[in-house]
Amino acid sequence: MPSLPSLPQALPSVAGALRVVEALLLGGGQRTARRNAWASVLEDRRRARARVEAQHVLEAAASRAPSDT
C-alpha cells in the first residue's frame, strides 16, 4: 500500500500567494508602478498625520493665555 503524501511544513502566506499571482499576471514594470503607487499612498498618509499633529500643537499654543499680560 503506497504511503500518503505529507503536507508541506509551511503553507504559503496569503501575501506570498498574491505576489505569485501578481508576478504571473503583471509585467515587471506594472508591478514596480503598483508598488511605487502604494508607497506614495503610505507616505501621503504619514504626512497627513503629521499635519494633523502639528495643527493640534499650534492650536494648543494659540489657545494659551499670555501669562505676562
C-alpha positions in Angstrom: 0.0 0.0 0.0 1.5 3.4 -1.0 2.1 6.0 1.7 0.1 9.2 1.7 1.9 12.3 0.6 2.8 14.5 3.6 1.6 18.1 3.8 4.2 20.8 3.3 5.8 22.0 6.5 4.7 25.7 6.0 1.8 26.8 3.9 2.5 29.9 1.8 1.1 33.1 3.3 -1.8 34.9 1.6 0.6 37.8 0.8 3.1 35.5 -0.8 0.4 33.8 -2.9 -0.8 37.2 -4.0 2.7 38.2 -5.1 3.0 35.0 -7.1 -0.4 35.7 -8.9 0.7 39.3 -9.4 4.0 38.1 -10.9 2.1 35.8 -13.3 -0.4 38.4 -14.4 1.5 41.6 -14.5 4.7 42.6 -16.2 7.7 43.8 -14.2 7.0 47.5 -15.0 3.4 47.3 -13.8 4.5 45.6 -10.6 7.0 48.4 -9.9 4.4 51.0 -10.7 1.9 49.5 -8.3 4.5 49.2 -5.5 5.5 52.8 -6.1 1.9 54.0 -6.0 1.3 52.1 -2.8 4.5 53.6 -1.2 3.2 57.1 -2.3 -0.2 56.4 -0.6 1.5 55.4 2.6 3.8 58.5 2.5 0.7 60.7 1.9 -1.0 59.2 5.0 2.1 59.7 7.1 2.3 63.4 6.0 -1.4 63.9 6.7 -1.0 62.5 10.3 2.0 64.8 10.8 -0.1 67.8 9.6 -2.9 67.0 12.0 -0.5 66.6 14.9 1.2 70.0 14.0 -2.2 71.6 13.8 -3.2 70.4 17.2 0.1 71.7 18.7 -0.4 75.1 17.1 -4.0 75.3 18.2 -3.0 74.4 21.8 -0.2 77.0 21.8 -2.6 79.7 20.4 -5.3 79.0 23.0 -3.0 79.6 25.9 -3.4 83.0 27.5 -0.2 85.0 27.8 1.0 84.9 31.4 2.8 88.2 31.4 -0.1 90.5 30.4 
